[in-house]
């Protein structure tokens, strides 16, 4: 009898524990209204608008649905928020984003997380499948994200095999558009590339937003500008048959040019005499060959550097925004609008004399006068032949009769400000080449590492950064990269607003960016 009572008591306690592990999430009553379901389904299929109470469907620029008061119980939502904030978060940062994210929530045991997960995987998944007219898979990806001051997720389309619908549930304090962190939706051009933000959705408490993942579903989380608010959200994807994707647009390559026929007079006029010393050039080359990168401080003569910097700040140069935003966001100067001194600096970097100087710095064959590895090998063979008395007419002496390739370069004069960046792209790795990158920053004397704006080099298909090059006034950065190395410029965040205001009321920095090919 005592044993039976004990077993009954144990079973009762187990039942209590099971109930403790899951709190039932009652979702919006709108999901039970058949008229609403039919209205949403019809409007979605016709790419039309529909609204009913707390539910709004808009199909511009692509279908997205908003449901306010998504969870009926305020206490459930508050407890859910509390459980989420108690999770362990990991800082995530790369070319595309910076924020904190939890692990996947599939196996979490907290009662309110478990309850919401069951509602999303069950009732809501069925409702959504009926609206879309497709079978959604029972497994749903879901995690929690915290965006705080300067955190951002830049322009992307969410497309990955199997993803059909993306969703975000906001658990935020009272939020204004001035706080940043909006969900920005992009229009697209004729090539299905993002063009500009046409709609911004401000996060609000207990509001769910979902959208169809498609070739045009380009969106971003705008940088959080509030220093004291946390943009907390649950987000993930429902999986199902993917929409058909058109062929990816391939950008035309930037035109490359051989050197300009300018002699060493330009070097003597512009370059710090230290770097024209032959012995010092050998020292630079040794260091460069050891690490494949080097920074040459105070590279230009001080008076020339100041002249160019001031001309860029004070002269009416024509700047053009570069896109599309899923690849890059910065401005480039028009060559025709260069002030005279800026044009002369550009000619320096494109000149034959400068190509030869770069060869002396790096050991790369960027000029026909610079020795190649084959030349050195032939010389060694010739010396060995003389020592042994054999003829110099050997296979090694005759093996290289082909004309050497012509070294070329491509360059830009860029202007950077808050919000600018470049991103890695799916096709970058297949187009990667051996190349020498050159960066010469201007007007950045107070630049700090936490602003972003640095150039990051990473190994293909790896997250680890190989090298970061920070903007440094009049410091010429040279980096040699192979076919497995990619680069991007990290998003310049709101902290850069502490910089002095430059031209056109923008806190701007500049750089000459060139790539040289052997």
N, C-alpha and C positions, 0 to 999 in steps of 0.2 A: 504494500500500500504506500509506504514512504517512498519507495523507488519510483512508483508510478507518478506520485505527486511531483517528485523531483524532475522526471522526464517532461511532464506537462509544463512545469515552470520553465525548464530550459527551452522547450519549443516556443513558449510564449515570448521569452526574451529574444529568441532568434527572429520571431516574427516582427517584434518591435525594431530590431536592428535592420531588418530588411526594409521596413517602412522608413526608417531613418535615412537609408541610403538613397531614397528617391522621393522627392517632393513633386507632385503632379503639376505640370505647367499648363494652365488654362490659357489658350491662345485667343486672339480676337474673335468675337462672335461673328464678325463679317465672313470668316472662313466657313461658317456653317450655313450661310445664306446662299441658296441655289441661284437666285436672281443675280447676286453679285458675281458668283462664279461664272455664270453664262456671260455676263457683261464684260468681265475681264477677258475671258477666252475669246470672245468675238472681237473685242477691240485689239487684243494682242495679235490675232491672226490678220487683221486688216491694217495693222500699224496705225491705230487711231488712239485718241485720248479717251480716258474713262475715269470717273471719280464717283465715290459714294462714301460719305462720312469721312472716316479716317484713312480711306484707301484712295490712292491716286496712281493712275497708269499714264505714262507719257512715252511716246515712241520717238521723240526727237532728243538727241541725235541717233539714239538706238533705244530699243524697248527697255524701260526700267519701271519698277513698281515700288511705291512707298506705302508702308502701313504704320500709322502712328498707334500708340498704345497696343503694341503687338502682343504683350503679355498682359492678361487682365488684372492680375493681382499686384498691387504696389509693393506689398511686403515680400512677395516672391522675387520681384525684380531687385529690390534692395538687398535681399539676402544673396541673390545671384551675384550682384556686384561685389559684395563683401567676399564671397568665395573666390571670385576671379582675382581680386586684388591680393589675396593671400597666396596665389600661385607663384612658382618660381618663373622669372622672366629672363630671357637671354637677349643681350644686345645684338641686333642684326644691322650690319652696315656693309654696303658695297656700292657699285656705281648707281644702282637704281633706288636704293632706300636707306633710311636710317630710322630705326624704331626698336622697341622691345617687344618680344613675342614669347608666348608660353609654348610648351610642348603641345602636340595634338591632344585634344580633349576626349578622344574616343574612349579611353580607359579610366578617366577620372571618376572617383567614387563620391565626391561631394554631392549632397542630396539635390541641390537646386541645379547644379551643372548637369547631373544625371537626368533630372526631370526635363530640362529644356532640350537636352540631346534626344531624349525619347520622343518628345513632341515634334522636333524638327525631322527626325529620321522617319517618323510614323505619319501622323495626321497631316503635317504641313507638306511633306514630300508627296503624299497622295494627291492633295489638293493642287499642288503645283504641276504635277504630271498631267492631271486632267485639264488644267488650264492650257498647258502647252501642247497637249495631245500626243505626248510621248511617254515612254516607260523610263522613269528615273531609277537608277540603281539604289539599293538599300543602304549603301555605305556613303556617308557624307563626310567630307573633310571639314573640320572645325577647329579653330584655335582662337586665342585671345591676344589682342595687340594693345599696347600702350604707346600712344604718341604724345610726347611732351615737347617742350620748347626746342625749336629748330628741327624736329623730326619731320620726315617727308617720305612720300612714295611717289616717284616720278612717273611720267607717261608710259603706259603699257596697255596691252589688250587682254591679258589674263589667259590667252589661248594656250592650252596644253591638252594633249590627247585625253579625251573623256570628259573634260570640264564642259558643262552645259549652262549652268546658272550659278552666278556668284551672289553671295548675300553678305550683308553687314547688319548687325544689331548694335545700336549705339546705347551706351550706358554712361552718359556724360553729364556734367553739371550744366547749368544754363549757359548756352553757347551762342556767340555772335559771329558773324562773318569776319569781323575784325580780329577774331582769335585765330584765324587761319584754320587749317585742318578740314576744309571743305572737301567734299567729293566732287571733283571737277570732271565734266564730260566733254569730250572733244568732237568737233565735226571732222569729216574726212574729205580728202580730195579725190580726183578721178582715179588715182592709183591706190586707193584704200589706205592712204597714209594720213595720220592725224594732222590737223591744220591749226585749230585754235579752240580754246575753251568757250563753249556756247551755253553751258549751264553749270551752276555751282550749287550743290545741295549742302546746307548747313546741318551738322549733326544735332540731334535732339534726343532727349531721354526716351528710352523704350520705343525707339523707331527702327523699323526694319526697312532696309532698301535692298532690292535684288535687281539684277539685270542679266540679260542673255549674253553669254560669252560668244563672241562672233569675230569675224575679221575686222569689224569696225568698232568694237567695244573699247575704244581707247579712253582711259580715265587716269586720274591721279588723285592722291591725297595731298592737298596743298600743304606747304610747310606750316607747322603750328607756330603761331606768333605769340600766343599767351605764355607768360613766364610762370604762371601759377596754376594752370588748369591741365588736367589729364584727359586726353581723348581716348577713353576706354571703349573697346568694341569686341564683339564676337564676330568672326568672319570665316568664310569657307566657300565650298563649292558643292553643288549637287551634280552628280555625274550622269551622263546619258550620251546618246549619239551626237557627235560633234556636227556642227554646221559645215557645209562645204566651204573650203577656203580657196579663193582665186590664187593664181601664181603670185609669189612674193615679188614686189617691185624691186628692181635692181637699180641702184643709183649709178649714173655714169661716173667714171673715175675722174678725179681732178687732173687737168692737163699738166704734164711735166715739161720742164724746159731745161736745155743745157745751159752752161754758165754764160754770163755776159762777158764780152771781151774787154775786161778792165784789168789794168796792171797793178803792181804793188804800190803805186802812188796812193791808191785808196786806203790800203792798209796803213801806210805811214800817216795818213791824215786822220784816221778814225780809231785805230786799235792802240791800246795801252802798249808802250814799247816793250814792256816785260815779255809779252806774248810773241814778240817778233824776234826775240833772241833764240838762236838756233839751239843752244845748249838747253835752254828752258823748254823749248818745244820737245826735245828728246825726253826730258823729265816728265812732261805732261803725257807724252805717248806711252811711256812705261807705266804710269799710273792708270791710264785709260785701258791699256791692254790687260792689266790685272783685274779690273772690275767692270769693264764695258761701260763705264759712265764717269763723268767728271763735271765739276762746276768751277768755272774760271771767273773769279770775283774781280770786280772793277775792270771788266773786259774792254769797254770803250773808254776813250779819253773822257775825263770828267766833264770838260766843257761841251763836248759833242753829245754826251748822254743827256745833259741838262737841256741842251738846245732841242733835241728830239722830244723829250718829255714835255717841255713847255709848249712846243708846237702842237702836240696832240691834245693838250688840255685847252689851249686858247684858240686854235684855228678851227674853222668850220669844215671839218672832214665829213665826208658822206659815209654813213654807217648803214649796213644792211643786216637785219636779223637772219640768222641761219637756223634752218630746221631740217627735217620735221622734228617735232618735240620728242618723239620716241628714239631719236638719235642724238640730237644736239640742241643747245639753246645758248647762243652768244652772238656777238655782232662782228662783222668783218668790214674793214675799210676799203673803199673803192680806190684803186691805184690812181685813177685820174684826179682824185681830190687830194692827193698827198701834198702837204707843204714841201718846199724844196729840200729842206734838211732831212725830212722823213724819206723822201724819194732817194736821196743820196745814201741813206743808211740801208734802204732796201737794195739798192744797187751793190752796196758792199757785200751783203749776204748772198747775192746771186753772182758775184764776180768770179772770174777765172782765178784771180789771185787768192780769193777766199777759199775756193775749192782746194787749192794747193795747200793753204794754211791748215784746213781741216784734215787733209791727208797727213800732214806733219804731226798734227795733234793726236790722230787716231790710228795711223798705220793703214787706213783704208785706201783703196785705189780710187780716189775721187779726182785725179788729174793724171794725164799721161806721163808727167815727169816723176810721179811718185812710184817707187819700186813696188812690185807685187810679190807675192809669195813665190810665184813661178820664176820671176826674175832672180830672186835670191837663191832658189834651188839651182837654176841654170848656172849662176855664178859659182856656186859651190862645186857643181859638176865640172865646170870649166877649169877651176883651180885644181881639182883632183886629177883631171886629165893632163894638165901641164906637169903636175908632180910625177905622174906615172909615164909621161911621154906619149900618151895615146892621142889620137886625132880628136879634135873638137867636134867633128862632124858625126855626132852620135844621135840616136833616136831622141834623147831628152833635149838635144839642142834644136831638133827640127819638129818636135811634136806640137809646138804652139805657133802655127803660122796664121791663125785666124785673127781678124781685126778685133782689138779690144772694144767692149761696149762703151758707149758714151755716157759718162756720169750725168745725172739730171737731178733736178730738185723741184719741189713744189712748196709754196709758202703762203702765209696769211699774216696780216696785221690784225690782231683781234682785240676787242674791247670786252671786258668782263665786269659784271655787276651782280648784285644780290639776285638770286634765282637762276643764274646761268650754270651750265653743266655740259658734259658730253656723256653718252652712254655706250656701253658695248652692245653689239647687235649680233643676231644669229649668224649673219654671213661674214662677220669680221675674220674669223679664224681661217676660213677657206681662202681669203684674199690676202692674208698676212704675208709680208715679204721681209727679207733682210733689209734693214734701213738704219740710217743715222738720224735721230731726232735732235733738233736744235730748238732751244727756248731762250729768249732774251726778254725778261720782264722789265716793265717800266712803270713808274708812278705807283709803287707799292712799298714805300719805306716802312709803314707801320703794320704790314700784313702779319696776321697771327695764324698759327696752325689750326685753331678751332673754327676759323672762318670757312674752311673748305677751300676750294679753288686750286688744290694741289693736283699734279698729274701723277696718277697711280699706274704702275706697271704690274701686271699679274700674269702668271702662267696660264695658258689656255686650259679651260675646264678645271681650274683650281681657284679656290678663294684666297689663298695666301698671297699677300702683296710682296712683290720682289723688291720694289723701290718706290719711294714717293719723292717727287721733286716739288718743293715749295717755291712760290713766287718770292724771289729775292732781287732787290734792286740792282740792276747792272751786273747780274751774275749770269754768265753764259753757261747753260746746261747742255751737255752733250750726252746722249744715251744711245747705245747701239742695241738694237733688238733683233731677235731671230724670228723665225716663222711661228714659234710657239708662244710668243710674247704679245700681249694685247695691252692697250692703254686707254684710260679715260680721265676726264677732269671732274673731280668731286664737286657736287652741288655747292654753290656759294650760299651760305645761310644768313639768317637775319642778324647774326652777331657782326657781320661786316658793315652794318649800318653805323657803327661807331667811327668808321673812316671819315676823313674830311670830304666834304662834297666837292666833286670835280665838275667837269663840263656838263651842260644840260641838266644840272641838278641831280646828277647820278654819281654815286660813290663808285667811280670806275677805276679799274686797273687795265693795263695794256700788256701785250706781248707780241713779239715777232715769233712766229712758229713756222719752222721749216723742216722738211724731210728731204734727205739726200740719199740717192741710190747710186751704187757703184756701176 
